[in-house]
Amino acid sequence: MKTILLILCLAATFVYGQNVVLLTSAEYQQLKQTGMINPSLHYSLTDFSASSGIKYNGSSQKNAVCDCFVPLDSTFTLAMLPNDDGSSALINLPFDFNFYGDLYNSLYINNNGNISFGSPYMTWTSFSFPDSTYNMIAPFWADVDTRGGMDSLGNYLGNGGAVWYKVTPTALIVNWNQVGYFNMHTDLVSTFQLIISNGADSLVSAGGNVSFCYDDMQWTTGDASNGFYGFGGYPATVGVNIGNGTDYFQVGQFVQPGTDFDGPTNNLDGVDFLDGQEVYFNIAGASTTNTPPLLISSAICDTIDVITGDTLKSANSSNVLVGLMTPELGQDITIGFTSDAPQSAFSYSMSMINDGYYELNTTFNGTGVSPGFYHVTLTATDNGTPTGTASMSLVYEVTYDASAALSEQSQQAIELFPNPTSDIVTVMLGESEGNFELTLQDLTGKLLIQRCIQGQSQIDLGIYSEGIYLVSLHKDGKLYAVERLSKE
């Protein structure tokens, strides 16, 4: 112990004029665990490898919780070897990122759940925003530790997750994948993603330039932040802070399990609220007098299923909860929407939870709506100066559930055989009389066949791929019957 402390004192003295302390990872850990880190100094690890050039070689399947996740594949690079409080090397961007009017084309990825401009940050205990010290974008600022454990020779096992990144011509994608927390804990792990863009990349919804996306979030606090088994102590912070003490916004501070959430500046929140959510926003522009509203939802980038065919099933309607925030407190929000669905299909109600945070409860009722895809665009406008506007799109897929009980009329209206089929299927109208319009659609809503039918007809599926199709009958402009057809 005395030898370590002596070395630390010598290192600090040597570079004191620069407010930088050079030390090894082991020496840094000793100071951190004993609470002797000086927040006014910058620590630099002499044995830390910031960039490894290692490419991801695992599964590239799409995330099942939130489709906003860009799946990891061999185009992603490891930002840092297993570490605690480390940062990447300086990463150059092929585009200008607009951060409240300041343009950046380089940045650092910090292990502790954020990116920064100008200098890397090792700080593991987060603070609420605004803060004049830190210039960062933080999808989840907390004490991430990817070391995982240590073998008998003192080598880190590296099973505490990893931080991966990918640079495209118009965006940077950073994925904290199944990361543990300090001190080398892996009993709880979290996965979350950050995207920054030039403002025109479709990866970020509705013309925004930043997106936070969350998979399964399991912890909030490391041991050195007074955490106990991953919770309590100093909370994790989600938000953006430019570092001038004025321009910022905060999504929330998370300190406990559960889904409790009441906005950015009120009670501390439950981290499970973030599971499957996406937050996207635009912080570009020279004017920082008013940041547009923030939109939070688990349905921003995913198709929402609405099942029809059974009036006794609640699946006929789909409810989506959207969180709305005004970074500037005391502002009001008004809502508008446009939709290509029938007039009565979409509705909403809005309630104010507290100052700056609203909840929008939306409903899409699929009763009597023809199968297919429908789009609703919500627009949230605040009353700041100048006014700020944000929008989001909800995509609904209305399908027919073959297991649902049809009305007696619908059961008699259409018969398909054989079903499943490999090529030719016969369509019979049962006891129904008159001329009908028959349509065949795939599950993306693409119209494949449309023609008149009376009595009996045949459909040739030989040119189509295997999968599920929807056969619909319309008469006098109204949906009369729907049947699911399987192609083998």
C-alpha positions as CSV (number, residue, x, y, z in Angstrom):
1,M,0.0,0.0,0.0
2,K,2.7,2.5,0.9
3,T,4.6,1.8,-2.3
4,I,1.5,2.4,-4.4
5,L,0.7,5.6,-2.7
6,L,4.3,6.9,-3.0
7,I,4.2,6.2,-6.8
8,L,0.9,8.0,-7.1
9,C,2.2,11.1,-5.2
10,L,5.3,11.2,-7.5
11,A,3.1,11.0,-10.7
12,A,0.8,13.7,-9.5
13,T,3.6,16.0,-8.6
14,F,5.3,15.5,-12.0
15,V,2.3,16.7,-14.0
16,Y,0.5,18.8,-11.4
17,G,0.9,21.9,-13.4
18,Q,-1.2,20.3,-16.2
19,N,-3.9,19.0,-13.7
20,V,-3.2,15.5,-15.1
21,V,-2.2,12.5,-13.1
22,L,-0.5,9.6,-14.9
23,L,-0.9,6.2,-13.3
24,T,-1.5,2.6,-14.0
25,S,-4.9,0.9,-14.0
26,A,-4.1,-0.9,-10.8
27,E,-3.1,2.3,-9.1
28,Y,-6.2,4.1,-10.3
29,Q,-8.4,1.3,-9.0
30,Q,-6.8,1.5,-5.6
31,L,-7.6,5.2,-5.4
32,K,-11.2,4.7,-6.7
33,Q,-12.0,2.0,-4.2
34,T,-10.7,4.0,-1.3
35,G,-12.5,7.2,-2.3
36,M,-9.3,9.1,-3.0
37,I,-9.9,10.3,-6.6
38,N,-9.6,14.1,-6.8
39,P,-12.4,15.4,-9.1
40,S,-10.4,18.5,-10.0
41,L,-7.7,16.4,-11.6
42,H,-7.7,14.5,-14.9
43,Y,-6.4,11.0,-14.6
44,S,-4.7,9.2,-17.5
45,L,-3.9,5.5,-17.4
46,T,-0.5,4.7,-18.8
47,D,-1.3,1.0,-19.5
48,F,-4.7,1.5,-21.1
49,S,-5.4,0.4,-24.7
50,A,-8.0,2.8,-26.1
51,S,-8.4,1.2,-29.6
52,S,-8.0,-2.4,-30.5
53,G,-9.3,-2.6,-34.1
54,I,-11.2,-5.8,-33.1
55,K,-14.3,-6.4,-35.3
56,Y,-17.5,-7.9,-34.0
57,N,-17.9,-11.5,-35.0
58,G,-21.0,-12.7,-33.1
59,S,-24.7,-13.0,-34.1
60,S,-26.1,-10.2,-36.2
61,Q,-29.8,-10.9,-35.6
62,K,-32.1,-7.9,-35.1
63,N,-32.8,-7.0,-31.5
64,A,-36.2,-8.4,-30.5
65,V,-37.1,-5.8,-28.0
66,C,-36.6,-2.6,-30.0
67,D,-36.2,-2.6,-33.7
68,C,-34.5,0.8,-33.4
69,F,-31.3,-1.1,-32.5
70,V,-28.9,-1.5,-35.4
71,P,-27.8,-5.1,-35.2
72,L,-24.1,-5.7,-34.4
73,D,-22.2,-7.2,-37.3
74,S,-18.6,-7.3,-38.6
75,T,-18.8,-3.6,-39.6
76,F,-18.7,-2.7,-35.9
77,T,-15.3,-2.1,-34.1
78,L,-14.5,-2.5,-30.5
79,A,-14.1,0.9,-28.9
80,M,-12.0,-0.3,-25.9
81,L,-10.6,-3.5,-24.5
82,P,-12.2,-4.6,-21.2
83,N,-11.9,-1.7,-18.8
84,D,-13.3,0.5,-16.1
85,D,-13.6,4.3,-16.8
86,G,-11.7,4.1,-20.0
87,S,-12.4,6.0,-23.3
88,S,-11.8,5.3,-27.0
89,A,-9.1,7.0,-29.1
90,L,-10.3,10.2,-30.9
91,I,-12.8,9.1,-33.5
92,N,-13.0,11.2,-36.7
93,L,-16.4,11.6,-38.3
94,P,-16.9,12.1,-42.1
95,F,-19.7,14.6,-41.4
96,D,-20.3,17.6,-39.2
97,F,-22.4,16.9,-36.1
98,N,-24.4,20.0,-35.0
99,F,-24.5,20.3,-31.2
100,Y,-26.5,23.4,-30.4
101,G,-24.9,25.3,-33.2
102,D,-21.4,24.0,-32.6
103,L,-20.1,21.8,-35.3
104,Y,-17.9,18.7,-34.4
105,N,-16.2,16.2,-36.7
106,S,-14.5,14.2,-33.9
107,L,-15.3,12.8,-30.5
108,Y,-14.5,10.3,-27.8
109,I,-16.6,7.3,-26.7
110,N,-16.5,6.9,-23.0
111,N,-17.0,3.6,-21.3
112,N,-19.4,5.1,-18.8
113,G,-22.3,5.5,-21.1
114,N,-21.7,8.7,-23.0
115,I,-19.7,10.5,-25.7
116,S,-17.8,13.7,-25.4
117,F,-16.3,16.4,-27.5
118,G,-12.9,18.0,-27.0
119,S,-11.7,15.6,-24.3
120,P,-12.5,12.1,-22.9
121,Y,-14.2,11.7,-19.5
122,M,-13.5,9.0,-16.9
123,T,-16.1,10.3,-14.4
124,W,-18.2,7.4,-13.2
125,T,-20.6,9.1,-10.8
126,S,-23.1,11.1,-12.9
127,F,-24.6,14.5,-12.1
128,S,-27.9,16.1,-13.0
129,F,-28.0,18.5,-15.9
130,P,-27.3,21.3,-16.5
131,D,-23.6,21.1,-15.4
132,S,-21.0,23.6,-16.6
133,T,-18.2,20.9,-16.3
134,Y,-19.2,18.3,-18.9
135,N,-19.8,18.5,-22.7
136,M,-21.5,15.2,-23.4
137,I,-24.4,13.3,-24.9
138,A,-25.4,10.6,-22.4
139,P,-27.8,7.7,-23.3
140,F,-26.9,6.3,-19.8
141,W,-24.2,7.9,-17.8
142,A,-23.3,5.5,-15.0
143,D,-20.3,3.4,-13.8
144,V,-20.0,0.8,-16.7
145,D,-17.4,-1.9,-16.0
146,T,-16.7,-4.3,-18.9
147,R,-13.8,-6.2,-17.2
148,G,-16.2,-8.8,-15.8
149,G,-13.8,-10.7,-13.6
150,M,-10.2,-11.9,-13.3
151,D,-8.5,-15.2,-13.8
152,S,-5.9,-16.8,-11.6
153,L,-3.1,-14.9,-13.4
154,G,-4.7,-11.5,-12.8
155,N,-6.0,-11.1,-16.4
156,Y,-9.4,-9.6,-17.0
157,L,-11.9,-12.2,-18.3
158,G,-13.7,-9.6,-20.4
159,N,-17.2,-11.1,-19.8
160,G,-18.6,-7.8,-18.6
161,G,-19.9,-6.8,-22.1
162,A,-18.3,-4.5,-24.6
163,V,-18.7,-1.1,-26.3
164,W,-18.9,-1.2,-30.1
165,Y,-19.1,1.5,-32.7
166,K,-19.7,2.0,-36.4
167,V,-19.1,5.1,-38.5
168,T,-21.1,5.6,-41.7
169,P,-20.9,8.6,-44.1
170,T,-23.8,10.2,-42.2
171,A,-24.0,8.7,-38.7
172,L,-22.1,7.2,-35.7
173,I,-23.7,4.3,-34.0
174,V,-22.5,3.2,-30.5
175,N,-23.7,0.1,-28.8
176,W,-23.1,-0.7,-25.1
177,N,-23.8,-4.4,-25.3
178,Q,-24.7,-6.3,-22.2
179,V,-22.3,-4.2,-20.0
180,G,-21.8,-4.8,-16.3
181,Y,-21.2,-2.4,-13.5
182,F,-18.3,-1.5,-11.1
183,N,-16.7,-3.4,-9.4
184,M,-16.6,-6.2,-12.1
185,H,-20.2,-7.2,-11.5
186,T,-22.0,-9.2,-14.2
187,D,-25.1,-10.4,-12.3
188,L,-27.0,-7.5,-13.9
189,V,-26.2,-6.2,-17.4
190,S,-27.6,-3.5,-19.6
191,T,-27.8,-2.9,-23.4
192,F,-28.3,0.5,-24.9
193,Q,-27.5,2.4,-28.1
194,L,-26.7,6.0,-29.2
195,I,-26.9,7.3,-32.8
196,I,-25.7,10.8,-33.8
197,S,-26.1,11.9,-37.4
198,N,-25.9,14.8,-39.8
199,G,-29.6,15.3,-39.4
200,A,-30.6,13.6,-42.7
201,D,-30.0,9.9,-41.8
202,S,-33.1,7.8,-41.7
203,L,-31.7,5.9,-38.7
204,V,-32.9,8.8,-36.6
205,S,-36.6,9.4,-36.9
206,A,-38.3,12.5,-38.3
207,G,-35.3,14.6,-39.2
208,G,-33.7,14.4,-35.7
209,N,-29.9,14.1,-35.3
210,V,-29.7,12.1,-32.0
211,S,-31.4,8.8,-30.9
212,F,-31.2,6.9,-27.7
213,C,-32.5,3.3,-27.8
214,Y,-32.7,0.8,-25.0
215,D,-32.9,-3.0,-24.8
216,D,-33.0,-4.6,-21.4
217,M,-31.7,-2.2,-18.7
218,Q,-30.9,-4.0,-15.4
219,W,-28.8,-1.8,-13.2
220,T,-28.2,1.9,-12.3
221,T,-25.3,2.3,-9.9
222,G,-21.8,1.0,-9.4
223,D,-20.2,0.3,-6.0
224,A,-18.1,3.4,-6.0
225,S,-21.2,5.6,-6.4
226,N,-22.7,4.2,-3.2
227,G,-24.6,1.5,-5.1
228,F,-25.6,-1.7,-3.5
229,Y,-26.2,-4.7,-5.8
230,G,-26.5,-2.3,-8.8
231,F,-29.0,0.2,-7.3
232,G,-29.3,3.1,-4.9
233,G,-26.6,5.7,-4.2
234,Y,-26.0,8.3,-7.0
235,P,-28.4,7.9,-9.9
236,A,-27.6,7.3,-13.6
237,T,-28.3,10.3,-15.8
238,V,-29.9,10.3,-19.3
239,G,-29.7,13.5,-21.3
240,V,-27.6,16.1,-23.1
241,N,-25.3,18.7,-21.6
242,I,-23.4,21.3,-23.7
243,G,-21.3,22.4,-20.7
244,N,-22.2,26.1,-20.6
245,G,-24.6,25.7,-17.7
246,T,-27.6,26.8,-19.8
247,D,-28.2,24.6,-22.8
248,Y,-29.1,21.0,-21.9
249,F,-32.0,18.7,-21.4
250,Q,-32.5,15.8,-19.1
251,V,-34.7,12.7,-19.8
252,G,-34.4,11.5,-16.2
253,Q,-32.3,10.1,-13.4
254,F,-32.6,6.4,-12.7
255,V,-31.7,4.8,-9.4
256,Q,-33.9,1.8,-8.8
257,P,-35.6,-1.2,-10.4
258,G,-39.2,-0.8,-11.7
259,T,-41.0,1.3,-14.2
260,D,-41.7,4.4,-12.1
261,F,-41.2,7.5,-14.2
262,D,-42.5,11.0,-13.8
263,G,-40.4,13.2,-16.0
264,P,-36.9,14.8,-16.0
265,T,-36.7,16.7,-12.8
266,N,-39.0,15.2,-10.2
267,N,-38.7,11.9,-8.3
268,L,-35.9,9.5,-9.1
269,D,-37.0,6.9,-11.7
270,G,-37.0,3.1,-12.2
271,V,-34.6,1.9,-14.9
272,D,-37.1,-0.7,-16.3
273,F,-39.1,2.2,-17.7
274,L,-36.3,2.5,-20.4
275,D,-36.7,-1.1,-21.6
276,G,-37.6,-1.1,-25.3
277,Q,-37.9,2.7,-25.4
278,E,-36.5,5.1,-28.0
279,V,-35.9,8.8,-27.4
280,Y,-35.0,10.9,-30.4
281,F,-34.5,14.6,-30.8
282,N,-32.8,17.4,-32.8
283,I,-30.2,19.6,-31.1
284,A,-28.9,21.2,-34.3
285,G,-29.1,24.9,-35.0
286,A,-27.5,28.1,-34.0
287,S,-30.4,29.1,-31.8
288,T,-30.5,27.5,-28.4
289,T,-33.2,29.6,-26.9
290,N,-35.8,26.8,-27.2
291,T,-35.3,23.0,-27.6
292,P,-38.3,21.3,-29.2
293,P,-40.3,18.7,-27.2
294,L,-38.8,15.2,-26.7
295,L,-40.8,12.2,-27.6
296,I,-40.4,8.8,-25.8
297,S,-42.0,5.6,-26.9
298,S,-41.4,2.0,-27.5
299,A,-43.4,2.2,-30.8
300,I,-41.4,4.9,-32.6
301,C,-39.6,2.5,-34.9
302,D,-41.6,-0.7,-34.6
303,T,-44.8,-1.8,-36.4
304,I,-47.8,-2.0,-34.1
305,D,-50.0,-5.0,-34.6
306,V,-53.7,-4.7,-34.6
307,I,-55.7,-7.9,-34.9
308,T,-59.1,-8.0,-36.4
309,G,-61.7,-10.7,-36.8
310,D,-63.0,-11.2,-33.2
311,T,-65.2,-8.6,-31.7
312,L,-64.7,-10.2,-28.3
313,K,-60.9,-9.7,-28.3
314,S,-59.2,-6.6,-27.0
315,A,-56.6,-7.0,-29.8
316,N,-59.1,-5.2,-32.0
317,S,-57.6,-2.1,-30.5
318,S,-54.0,-1.2,-29.8
319,N,-52.9,1.3,-27.2
320,V,-49.6,3.1,-27.3
321,L,-48.3,5.4,-24.6
322,V,-46.1,8.3,-25.7
323,G,-44.1,10.4,-23.3
324,L,-43.7,14.1,-24.1
325,M,-41.2,16.4,-22.5
326,T,-40.4,20.1,-22.6
327,P,-36.7,20.7,-21.7
328,E,-37.7,24.2,-20.7
329,L,-39.9,24.0,-17.7
330,G,-43.3,25.8,-17.6
331,Q,-44.1,25.3,-21.3
332,D,-47.3,23.8,-22.7
333,I,-47.6,21.3,-25.5
334,T,-50.3,21.0,-28.2
335,I,-50.8,17.9,-30.3
336,G,-51.9,17.4,-33.9
337,F,-52.0,14.4,-36.1
338,T,-52.5,13.2,-39.7
339,S,-53.4,9.7,-40.7
340,D,-54.2,7.6,-43.8
341,A,-56.5,5.3,-41.7
342,P,-60.3,5.6,-41.6
343,Q,-61.4,8.7,-39.8
344,S,-62.5,7.1,-36.6
345,A,-59.7,4.5,-36.3
346,F,-57.1,6.7,-34.4
347,S,-57.8,8.7,-31.2
348,Y,-55.8,10.0,-28.2
349,S,-56.0,11.7,-24.8
350,M,-53.3,13.7,-23.2
351,S,-52.6,14.3,-19.5
352,M,-50.0,16.4,-17.7
353,I,-48.1,14.4,-15.1
354,N,-46.1,17.3,-13.8
355,D,-44.4,20.5,-15.1
356,G,-42.6,19.6,-18.3
357,Y,-43.8,16.0,-18.7
358,Y,-47.0,14.8,-20.4
359,E,-48.4,11.4,-21.3
360,L,-50.3,10.8,-24.6
361,N,-52.4,7.7,-24.6
362,T,-53.2,6.7,-28.2
363,T,-55.7,4.2,-29.5
364,F,-56.0,2.6,-32.9
365,N,-59.2,0.6,-33.3
366,G,-59.1,-1.9,-36.1
367,T,-62.8,-2.8,-36.1
368,G,-64.0,-2.7,-39.7
369,V,-60.6,-1.6,-41.0
370,S,-59.3,-3.4,-44.0
371,P,-56.1,-5.4,-43.5
372,G,-53.0,-3.5,-44.4
373,F,-50.5,-0.8,-43.2
374,Y,-51.7,2.5,-41.8
375,H,-49.6,5.5,-40.7
376,V,-50.2,8.2,-38.1
377,T,-47.9,11.2,-37.7
378,L,-48.1,13.0,-34.4
379,T,-46.8,16.5,-34.1
380,A,-46.0,18.1,-30.7
381,T,-45.6,21.9,-30.5
382,D,-44.5,23.9,-27.5
383,N,-45.2,27.5,-26.7
384,G,-41.6,28.6,-26.4
385,T,-39.9,31.5,-28.3
386,P,-39.5,30.5,-31.1
387,T,-41.9,27.6,-30.9
388,G,-40.4,24.2,-31.0
389,T,-42.0,21.3,-33.0
390,A,-41.2,17.6,-33.0
391,S,-43.0,14.7,-34.7
392,M,-43.1,11.0,-34.7
393,S,-44.7,8.3,-36.9
394,L,-46.7,5.3,-35.7
395,V,-47.1,2.4,-38.2
396,Y,-50.0,0.0,-37.6
397,E,-50.3,-3.3,-39.3
398,V,-53.9,-4.5,-39.4
399,T,-54.1,-8.3,-39.9
400,Y,-56.7,-11.0,-39.6
401,D,-56.3,-13.6,-36.9
402,A,-57.3,-17.0,-38.4
403,S,-57.9,-18.4,-35.0
404,A,-60.4,-15.7,-34.2
405,A,-64.1,-16.4,-34.4
406,L,-65.7,-14.8,-37.4
407,S,-69.3,-13.8,-37.5
408,E,-71.6,-16.4,-39.1
409,Q,-71.9,-14.4,-42.2
410,S,-68.1,-14.2,-42.6
411,Q,-67.7,-18.0,-42.0
412,Q,-70.0,-18.7,-44.9
413,A,-68.6,-16.0,-47.2
414,I,-65.3,-17.5,-48.2
415,E,-63.6,-20.9,-48.3
416,L,-60.0,-21.7,-49.4
417,F,-58.7,-25.2,-50.3
418,P,-56.2,-26.6,-50.1
419,N,-54.8,-24.4,-47.3
420,P,-51.9,-24.6,-46.9
421,T,-51.0,-24.9,-50.6
422,S,-47.9,-25.1,-52.8
423,D,-49.4,-23.4,-55.9
424,I,-53.1,-23.4,-56.9
425,V,-55.8,-22.6,-54.3
426,T,-59.5,-22.5,-55.0
427,V,-61.6,-19.7,-53.6
428,M,-65.3,-20.4,-53.0
429,L,-67.9,-17.9,-51.8
430,G,-70.0,-20.5,-50.0
431,E,-73.7,-19.4,-49.8
432,S,-73.0,-15.8,-50.7
433,E,-74.3,-14.4,-54.0
434,G,-73.4,-11.5,-56.1
435,N,-70.1,-10.0,-57.4
436,F,-67.2,-9.5,-55.0
437,E,-63.8,-7.9,-55.3
438,L,-61.1,-10.3,-54.4
439,T,-57.7,-9.1,-53.3
440,L,-54.5,-11.0,-52.3
441,Q,-51.9,-9.2,-50.1
442,D,-48.7,-10.2,-48.4
443,L,-48.2,-9.3,-44.7
444,T,-46.4,-6.1,-45.7
445,G,-49.7,-4.9,-47.2
446,K,-48.5,-5.2,-50.8
447,L,-51.3,-5.8,-53.2
448,L,-50.6,-8.8,-55.4
449,I,-53.9,-9.7,-57.0
450,Q,-57.1,-7.7,-57.4
451,R,-60.1,-8.9,-59.5
452,C,-63.8,-9.6,-59.5
453,I,-65.1,-13.0,-58.4
454,Q,-68.5,-14.6,-58.5
455,G,-69.1,-18.1,-57.0
456,Q,-65.7,-19.7,-57.5
457,S,-62.2,-18.7,-58.6
458,Q,-58.6,-19.9,-58.4
459,I,-55.4,-18.2,-57.3
460,D,-52.0,-19.3,-58.5
461,L,-49.3,-18.8,-55.8
462,G,-46.6,-20.6,-57.7
463,I,-44.7,-17.4,-58.4
464,Y,-44.8,-16.2,-54.8
465,S,-42.5,-17.1,-52.0
466,E,-43.4,-19.2,-49.0
467,G,-45.3,-17.4,-46.2
468,I,-48.6,-16.1,-45.1
469,Y,-51.0,-14.2,-47.4
470,L,-54.4,-12.5,-46.8
471,V,-57.3,-13.2,-49.1
472,S,-60.0,-10.5,-48.7
473,L,-63.5,-10.0,-50.2
474,H,-65.0,-6.6,-50.6
475,K,-68.5,-5.7,-51.7
476,D,-70.0,-2.3,-52.2
477,G,-66.8,-0.7,-50.8
478,K,-66.9,-2.6,-47.5
479,L,-64.8,-5.5,-46.2
480,Y,-66.9,-8.6,-46.2
481,A,-64.5,-11.4,-45.3
482,V,-60.8,-12.1,-44.8
483,E,-59.0,-15.5,-44.7
484,R,-55.4,-16.3,-44.0
485,L,-53.7,-18.4,-46.7
486,S,-50.4,-20.3,-46.2
487,K,-48.0,-20.9,-49.1
488,E,-45.6,-23.8,-48.5
